[in-house]
Amino acid sequence: MISQRAQKIKPSPTLMINDKAKEMTAKGFDVISFAVGEPDFDTPDNIKNAAKKAIDAGFTKYTAVAGIVELKDAVRDKFKKDNNIDYKRSEVVISCGAKHSLYNAAQALLSPGDEVLIPTPYWVSYPDQTLLNDAVPVLVDTLEEDRFLLKPEAIEEKLTNKTKVLILNYPSNPTGSTYDKKSLERLAEVALKGGFYIVSDEVYEKLTYDGLTHISIASIDEEIKKKTVVVNGPSKTYAMTGWRIGYAAGDAKIIDAITNIQSQSTSNPTSISQKACLEALTGPQDFLSQMLVEFDKRRNYIVSALNTIDGIKCLLPEGAFYAFPKISSYFGKKWDHWTINNSFDLAMYLLEDAHIALVPGSDFGKEGFIRISYATSLEKLKEGFSRLKASLAKLV
């Protein structure tokens, strides 16, 4: 019999869309995917070469569970230089990707019945990771007019004596919105007053536009630093999604608990990926600026193009590589055998009719929207938009 814990997790509608897209591609259809959450750039050569050197040098054995000292120190240096946060070695752990770090943090912090505040729209794994740890996801709504940013009063309305953790993700997947220092200070004040922890997913930290600089909530002061676990990794910044390497930093007791948990699941993160991550953090950084220039061109194109379509409204994202347009004006419209009742219907319709793959907003806890990844070429964005516009025009 499958455990009750496992039965809490339901298959994502996105998986159905992805499976359908793969099936269509296998049949010869030209499907353009706007669903992929990873850079379309290759991992920089210096990082790949560092991994090759590690293999040639025989660095293919177990390492310390929490990661090699050199990488932990590189992460500490990164936090000091980029975020003005001082962490000790005992306050840093290397894991098998940022998602693994998030899951480990949930394992370390959550007990059955604890409540986790999750702003909507959210990254799809937050509620399920909460459920897998026998805790309760408490969704906190945000508004488009507030750029989907969390307000302190919205948190206060959801607080109970079981509130244990607030999950922050900024720049946001799926909206691309991010917080300024004043907003973070207000959120930190509510957290300290409410006595709950913050798990801050900052994996899109380096992907910001228009001169914005990322500020980590853990940098506000020492008090909130002790109540925050910061999660990050090189996947998005250095196009290293498949390397499965990430890290977390926080209070030494929490990091020690995460390390103990990790020792009973994966043991150490991959030795070779650790060497690659070390090079990513300490080597040349020019790759990022080149990638950002391309992402910025794509961002401006797709948002401007979307806003030319009657019935669609799309905010200009401040970070990451996603647009999150509002498409609810198409609900109730029909064409052929299709009736569009929700964002999943629209995503399936566009896949079959226009051969473009998108993610419905319902997957992110925000009906009436779709997520479009612009981590693909400008050429594909233009072709995909042309198909999107023509397909939407059929709906009446």
N, C-alpha and C positions, 0 to 999 in steps of 0.2 A: 504494500500500500504506500502511495506517495505521501510524504509528510504534509501536514497542514500548512507548514511554512511555504513549501514549494507550491502548493495549490493556490496561495494568495497571489502569485504572479501570473498575470494573463498575457497571452501573446499580443505583441504590439500590432496595431493596424498597419504600421509602417512596414513590418515584416511581410505582410500580405502584398503591399505595393512593391516592395523590393523583389519578392519572389515572382510577381507578375511581370515586372520589368525584365528580370533575367530570362524568364520564359519567352517573352517577346523578342528579346535580343537573340536568343538561341534560334528562333524561327526566322531571323533575318531582318527584323524591324530595326530601324535606326532610332534607338531610344536615347534621348539626351537626359542625363541625370543632374538635377539640381538638388539631390537629396544627400549627397555625400558630405560628411562633416570633417573633411581633411584637405589640406593644401594639395593642389595638383602639381606642385613643384617637387623635384627630386631632392632627397637629402643631400646637403652640400658634400663635395668631394672630400674635404678635410675630415669631416666626421666619419664618412665611410672608410677612409684610409686609416683612421685611428682604430676602427673596429678590425680591419684587416691585420694591422700590426699586432693587435691584442691576440688574434688567432695564431699568427705566426710565432708569437712569443710564448705560446702555450698558456695564455691567460684564459683557460677554459674550465677551471675548477670552481669548487664552492668558494664563496667569499663570506665575509661577516654577514649575518642576517640583515642588518640595517644598512648595508652598503659599505663600500670601501672608503677608507678615511679620506683619500684624495678627493673623491666626489662629494662627500659630506662637507668638506671644507670649501669646495667650489660652490656648493649650494649656499653655504653660510656667507661667502664673499658676495654672491649674487644678491642675497637678501640685504646685505649691508650697503652695497653699491646702488642697487636699483630701488630699494624700498626703505632704506634707513632703519633697518631692524637688525638688532644684534641677537644671534642665536648661538648657543653653545653646541658642541658636537652632540651632546646627549639630547638635544632638542630637535634633531633632524633625523629622518629615516628615509631611505631610498626604497621604492617599491616598484612593482611591475606595471607601471602606468599610473596616471592621475586617477583613473577610475578605481584601480586597486587601492590607492591611498585613501580615496573617499570611503570605500567599503571597509577598510581597516579602521578608519576613524569612527564609522558607525558601530563597528564591533566593539571598539574600545569605550565608547561613550554611552551606548544605549542599552537599557534593560527593558524587559517586557512591560508594555504599557506606557513607556515614555512617549511624549509627544514631540514631533519634529515639525517646526514651522517651515513651510516650503512656499516661497512666493510663486505665483503663477503669472506668466507662463514659466515653466521650469524645464530643465534638461530632463529627458525622459527617465533616467535611471534613479533620480532622487527618491521618488515615492517607493519604487520597488526595492531599493536598497534598505529603506526604512522598514518596509514590511518584512523583508528577509531577516531582519534583526528583531522581529516581534514587537516593534514600536509602531506608533500611530502617525501617519502623515496628516498634518493639519495644513490645508491649503489656505494661503493668504493672497487674496486677489489684489492685483495691481491694475491701473487704468492706462489706456492708450494716451490720454491727455497728460499723464504724468510720465510719459515715455516708458511706461511699465516699470518704473522704479518704486521700490518699497517705501511706504511712509511709516513713521514710528507709530502713529495712531492705529494703523491697520494691524500692527503687531500687538499692540496693547489690547485690542479687542479680542484677540485669540489666546491671550495668556491664561494659563491655568496653573495649578500647583504641580501638574505633570509635565509642563514644558521643559524640555531638556536642551534642545539644539535648534538653532536657526541656520538654515543653509543659504548662503549668499553665493551668487555666481555673476561675476562681472569682469570684463565685458560679457554680456549675456549671450548664451545660446538658449533661445533662438532670436532674441530681439536686437542684439548688438548694442544695447544701451549700457551705460556705465555710470558710476557714482563719482561726485566730486567730494572734496574733503569735508565740507560742511554737512553734507548728507550722511557721510560715514560717521561723523562725530555724533550726530543725532541717533543713529542706529546703535552705536556703541553705548551711548547713555542709556538707552532702553534695555540693552542686553545686560549691562551691569546692574541696573535697577531690578530687572526681572530675574537675575541670577542664572541665566542660561548661557550655554556655550554657543560660539559661532564656528561653523565650518565654512571657510571661505575658499571657494573654487576659483582660482585666478589663472587658469591655464591659458586664457586668451589675453593675458596681461600686455604682451608686447604688440598686439594687433589693435592699435588705436589710430585714429585719424584726426586731421584738422588741428594738429598741435597738442592734442590731449595727452596728458601723462597719467599713467595708472598710479593710484594710491592704494596701498594695502591697508585694510582696516586695522590690522595688527600693529601698524606704525603710529596709530593715534596716541596711545600712551601705554605705559607698562601694565596698567591694570587690565585693559582690554586685550593686550597681547597674551596674558596668562589664560584668558578665557577663549582664545581663538586658535583653531588649527587651520593653517594656511596650506592649501594643496596646489601644486603646480607641476610642471613637467615640460619637456622639450618638444612634445608631439606637434603642437600647432606652430610654435615659433620657428622650429628648424625642420619642419616637414619630416617628422620622425614617428608618425603614428604607429607604424608596424614594429618599431623597436621595443615597444612595451616597457617604458621606463618613466618613472615619475617620482615625486617626493612630497613629503609633508613636514611641516615644522610647527612646534607648539610647546606647551609645558612639558618638562622632562618626564613627569609621571604618565602623561597621556602617550607620549612617544615611546616610552618604555613598554606600556601596555600594547601599543600597536606592534612593536618589535616582537614581543612574545607571541602575539596572535599570528604574525607573519611567519614566525619560526615553525608554526604548526600547520601552515597552509602551503605557501610557495617556497619557504626558506628564503635564501637570498634572491634578489633580482638577477637577471642574466648578467654574467660577468662581462661579456663582450659589449652589451648595451650600456653597461656602466662606463666603460672606457669611451664609448661613443658620446655619451652624455657629458662626460668630463671635457672632451674636446669641444662639444657644442657650447658649453658655458665659458670656457677659457680661451677658445680659439678666435679667429676673425669673426666679426659680427656684420660684415657688409652684406651678407646674404639677406638678412632681415629687411634692410632698407630697400633692397631691390624687389623683394616680394611685396612689401607694403605699397610701393609705387603701383604695381600691377593690380593689387587688390583694390586700391583707391580708385583706379580707372574703372574697374568693373562695378564697384559700389555705386559710383556716381551714374554710370550708364544705366544699370538695372533699376535703380530707384526712380530716376527721371523717366525712364521708359514706362515703368509700372504706373506712375502717376498721370500718364497721358490717357490711360484707359478709364472710361466712365465707369464708376462703381467700384474702383479700387483706390485705396489710400495707403500709402507706405511711408513710414518715417525713415529719415536718413540715419542709418546705424552709425554709432560712434566708435564701434570696435567690432572685433571678430570678423566673420565673413558670411554673415547671414542677413537677408532682408526678411521682414515679417509683415507682409501686406495684409490689410483687412479686405476680405472678399465676401462678407456676409450678404452683400446686396444681390449676389447671384443665387442665394437660397430661394427655393421655390420655382426657379426657372427650369425649363425643360428643353430637350432636343432629342429627337428619335425616341429610343427606349429609355433615355436617361431622365431622371428627376433629381435635381440637386437639393438635398435636404440638409447637408452639413459639409464640413470641410473634407471629410473622408470621401464622400460622394464626388466632390469636385476633383479631388486628387485622382481618384480612379477614372473619372471621365477624361481628364486631361491626359492621363497615361494611355488610355485606349484610343482617344480621338486625335490627340496632338503628339503622342509618343514622347511626352516629357514626364519625368518622375519628380514629384514634390512631396513634402511631408505635411500632412494635415495638422492644423493647429490643435486639434483635439488631443493629439499625442503629447502635447506640451501643456495640457490643461487649460487651453485657451481656444474655445470654439470661435469660428468666424474669421480665422486667419489661416494662412499657409506659410511654411518656411521655405525660402529659396536660398540655397547655398550658391554664392558666387565664387566658390573655390574651383572654378573651371575657366576655360579660355574665354576671352571676349568674343571670339568667333562663335563659340557654342552658346554663349549668353544671347547674342543677337539672333541666332537661328531659333533658339528656344523661345525667346520672347515673341518672335514673329509667329511661331506656331501657337503660343499661348493666346495671343491677341485674336488670331483667326478662329480659334476654337471657342473662346469666350463669346465671340460675336454671334455664334450659332444659337446660343442659349436665349430663349425668350420666355 
